């Protein structure tokens, strides 16, 4: 039986309340704990929790969930795998957790990940409808934010592990440019593809979080002038991939109309086949690198799920020639897309083929994220649309490399246009 637990917690409202003294960090932690207690029996978003301390900074007192491939001092990193069931607590935080602590966020525990951030799902349910998948691999983080257990949670993306869960769970997410922050202390899959991600209720909340983390301006904060120049948008249809369901095609039409009403200039993305080719190149790179990065697990493949064992074995059998050819295509694609974006603000397209599939035995298809992840570009998932059954539909906004602040500004414009 399906239950809706969807009740995101606004980061911007919480930070405002903390700044004004309308709430305290202790009260914020108590609210998080109470919401987890009330919803966790149905949601199953957490692996382990801890008694949080306090932090100072722009986000001082904000509860933070951390995907269980990312080290948090004092907690084990089990990676959703029986191979790590006896993992000892980490001695220190991952570099990205340290960065969020400096911004004031307070880790309250580790959220469920699929096995080594690949396809084999954990127990987590979708907060919008608990008999549907939350997506993966950052399933626990997306679900925890969607259910209002925490206002902020960390994920990671190698294919579609942040974007897809955000779309399915009806929340916003930022995938950072590849290499934007170090990955020390993160159990990765693919060195050239792994990127950090973060979830919040809205794109506006993400803008605040990114400002606190990066020190760059809060593009959705008070006192920020309205956008002077209209957005210049390339709308990506993904038609050659043939995966969008009718509801998502309608969502793209709604998105186009909303952007046009906001004054945006919109052109069709002219390199659809290039994206399709990059979508094919991505898994070649991912498998080859994963087989080498997770060589210890490959040696124990009989103890892995069939999907992960298959990935590692396929990667081990991939030739250096095929890997280099895929990398060369990615390099050419990166140059061409950068050239296209030179005249545009962002690329906008569907974040997933449709709404979250029913059932918890699979996590959905990352096909619509593979190309952009191969290019290492930052991506924001914007929530707000629903299908005929009320399930969330996400739109992704893709920006220039290392342009997170400008990208978030564009995403906030889209978010506002969808609700106006």
N, C-alpha and C positions, 0 to 999 in steps of 0.2 A: 504493500500500500504506500502510495506516494504522500510525503509530508513536505510542506514548504517551511524552511527555516531561514529564508532569505531576509536579512535585516542588517544591511551593512552599517557600519559605525563610521561617521564622518571624522576623518582626521583633522580637517580644518576646524570643525566645531570643537573638537576636544582640545586642540592647541589653544584656541581662543579662550575656552573655559579655564585652562591651566594658566594662561597669561593673566587673566582677570582675577584669578583666585576663586572663580566660581566652583572649581573642583580642585582636588589635590592629586598628586601622583598616586598616593595610597588609595584614594577613591577610584581612580582610573584602573588601578590594578584589581581592586575589589570588583569593579564592574566586569572586567574581563574574566576574572575567575568565576563569577556568578553565571555569566553567559555560557562559558565553557561547561560548567556543571549542568546547566539546563539543557544544552543541545548536544553535548558530546556523545551520549548514548546512541543517538540517531546519526550523527555526522561522522564521528570517528576520524577527526582531522589530526589528532596529536599522537606522537610516539611517546614522548616523555615531557614532563613539565618541571619547573624549578621555582623555588621561592625567589622572586626577583629582588634585586637591590634598587638603587636609584642612580640616575645619571643626570648630568647637567647638559645644557645645550638647547638649541631651538626646539627640539622635540622632547625635552626633559619630562619624563613621566609617561611617555607613550608606550604601551605594550606592543611588543614585536614578536611575531612568529618567525622561526628559522627552519627552512627546509633541511631535512635530515641527511643531506650530503655535505652540509656546511658546518664546520667545527664551532662549537660554543664551549668555552672553558668550563670544565666541571661536568659536562654531559657527554655521553657516548654518541658516536656518529655511526649509525647502523646501516644507512643506505638502503633500507627496505629489503635487506637480504639476510637469509639465514647464515650466510658466511660471516656476517658481522654481528651475530646475535650476542657474542660475548665481548664485544668491543669495550675497551676501557675508556673512562672519561677523557676528553681532550685536555691537554695541558694548557692550551691557550686558544683564544678566539681566532677564527679565520680573519684574514685582513679585512674583508668586507664587513664582518660583524664588528670589528674594532672601529671601522669608519662610521657605522650606524650608531655605535655607542657614543662616539665623539659628538654626533649630532643630537644625542640625548635619548635615543630609543633604548628600551629596556627589554632584552630577550626574556620571554616567559617560558620558552620550551621549544621543542623540536617538532615540526610538522611532518606528516606522512609524505613519503616519496614513493614512486614506483621503484622497482628493483634497479639499483644503480642508475636511476634517472632514465630508464628505458621504458619498455612497454608493459611489463607485468604489473598489474595494478595492486595497490594496497586496499584497505577496507573502506576508504573514505567515500562518502556519498555527496551528491550535489545538493547544496543548500536550497536551490530553487525547486527541486523535486528529488526527494531522496531515493527514488528508484531509477535515477539517471546517473550516468558517470559524471564526475567533476572534471574529467580530462586528466592529463598527466604530462609530464611527470611531477610537476609541482602541485599535486592534487590537494594536499592538506593545507597548504598556504592559501590557495585560491578559495577553498571552502571555508576556512577559518575567517577570512575577510568577508566573504559573502554572507556568512551567518552572524557577523558582528561579534565574533569571539575576540578579535583584535582588530584595530584599525589599519594595521600595517603588517606585512609579512614578506619574507624573502623567498625567492625562487631562483631557478637557473634555467637557461635554455640552450640546448644543443640543436634541436630541430624545431619543435613547437611547444616546448614544455612550460612556457609562461603564457604565451599568447592564447593558446587553445583553452586552458583551464579558465583564464579570465573571461573569454567569450562564453564558455559554457556556464560559468557560475554568476554571470551578470555583474562583474566588477571590472575595474580598470587595472591595467598593468603596464609597466615600463620594462622593456628589454633594453639594456644599455648597449652602446656600441661595443663591439668586441675589443677587449683590451682597455676599456675605460677605467676599470679598477682591477687590482691584482686578484688572482684566483688562488693565492696561497691559502691552504686550509680547506679547500673544496675538493671533494672526490669527483673528478671530472670524467668525461668520456672521450673528448676530442679537443685537442689543444687549439686547433685553428677555428673551432666552432663554439666552444663553451662561452657563454656570456651570463652576467648577473641580471637578475630581475627583481622587481618589487611590485607588490599588490597594494591597492587602496580602493576605497569605495568609488571614487570618481577621478577623472583626469585632473580636476582642480586640486584634489587631495594629493595626487602624485606630484603636481607642480610644487606644492609646499614641501613635500618630502624630499624631492630632488634639490630644492634650494637649500634645505638644511644639510643635506649630505655633501653637496658640491660647493656651497658658498656662492653659487650664482643666483641671479634675481629670481624671486617668486613671481612668475609671470601671471598668476591668477590672484595675487594678493591685493589688498587695499592700496590705493594710490597708483596702481599700474594703469597707464593711459590705454584707452581703447586702441585696437589695432588701426594704424593709419592706412597701410596698404592692404588691399584685399588679398586673401590667400590665392596662390597660384597652384592648382591641384591637377595632378595626373591621376585619373581614375582607372584603376586596374580591374578588368573584368574577370581574369583567370579563365577565359573561355576555352583556350586550348587544353586546359587540364580537365574540363568537363565534369567538375565535382560539385558545383553549387546546386543546392536544392532550391525549389521554387521560392520558399520563404526567404532564403538568403539573397536570391536575385531581386526579390521585392525590396529587401532591406537596402541593397545597393541603390536601387532607384530612389528610395526615400532619402538616402544619404545625399545623392546627387541633388535632389530637389532642395533639401535643407541647406546645402552649401551654396547653391545658386541664390537662394533667398537671402543668405547672409552677405551676398555680394562677391562671392568667390568666383574666380575664373577657372573653368574646368575644361580640360582636354582629355581625350582618351589616351591611355598609356600606349605608346607606339611599338613597344618591343615585347609583345605577349609571348612570342615563341622563345625569345631569350630567357624569359622567366621559366618557361616550361623546360628548357634545356638545363638551366641551373637547378631546377627541381630534381632532375635526374642525376646531376653531378653530385649534389649534396650527400646522398647516402653512400656514395662511393668513398668520399673523403671521410665521412663519419665512421664507416665500418673499418677502413684501413687504420685510422688513428686509434679507434677504440680497441682494436685487437692488440695494439702495442701499449696503450696506456693502461689497459686492464688485463695485462698478460698474466698476472697471478690468478685472476678469476678464470681466464681462458683455460689455464691448467687444471681447473676444477669445474669444467663446463658441465659435468654430469650433475653438479649440485645447483645449477642455474636453471631458470625458466627456459623453455624452448625458444621464446623470442630473443632473449639476451644471448643464449648460447649460439643461436643461429647468426646473430649479428657478429659476434666475435669470431666465429669460425669463417664466416664469409669474408671478414676483414683480413684474417690470416691468409686466405687464399687469393686475395686481391693483389695483383702485380703492382710493382712500383711504377711500371709504365702507365697502367690504367689510373693509378692515383695521381701521377704527375699530369696526365691529360685532363683529369677532372679539375685539378688545381689551376691549370692553364685556362680552362674555360671560365672558372670563377674569377680569375684575374682580369680576363677580357670583359666579363660581365660587370665587374666592379668599375672598370674604366668607363664603360658605356653608360651605366646607370648614373654615375657621377656627372657625366656630360649632360644627360637628360635633366637631372635635378638642378643643373646650373641655372636653368630658366624657371624653375618651379620651387615652391615651398616644400611640398610633400607629395608622396604617393598615397592614395587611399584605396583600400580594397576590403574584401571580406576577410575576417580573422579565422574563420573555420567554415567548412562546407555547409553547415547548418547548425541547428541547436544540438545540445548534448544528446547522444543516443540513449535510449532506455537500456538499463542494465548496468551492472558494475563489473562485468567480466572483461571489459576492454576500455581503452581510454580515448578512442576516436583517432582521427587521421590528421597528422601534422603537415599534410601536403602544402597547405597555403602559407606555411612559414619557412619551408626549406630554402627557397631561393634567397630570401632576405637574410636568413641566418648565415647562409654561405657567404654573402657579401659583407657580413659583420655590421649591418646598419642598425641604428636604434629604431625601436618600434613601440608605439603606444596602442593598447587596445582600449577602445572607447565603448562603454556600455550604454544602454538606454533603449535599444530596440528589442522587440519580442515577436515570436511567431504566433500563429493562430491559437496555439495551446498555452500561450503565456510563458513559453520558455525563452531565456535570454538569447539574443543574437549579438555578436560582437563585430565591430568594425576596426580594422587595423590601419594606423597611420604610420607611414615609414618616412624617415627623415634622412638628411645628410649625415655622413659619418661624424661622430662626436658633436652632434648638434642637438643634444637632449633638451636644452632650454627652449630653443626655437621650435622644436618638435612638440614639446608640451604646450607651448602657446597655441600652436595650430590645433592640437587635440582638444584643448579647452574651447576653442572657437567652434569646432565641430560639435562638441558636447552641448554647448549652449544652443547651437542651431537646431539640434535634434529635439530639444525640450521646449523651444519657443514656438 
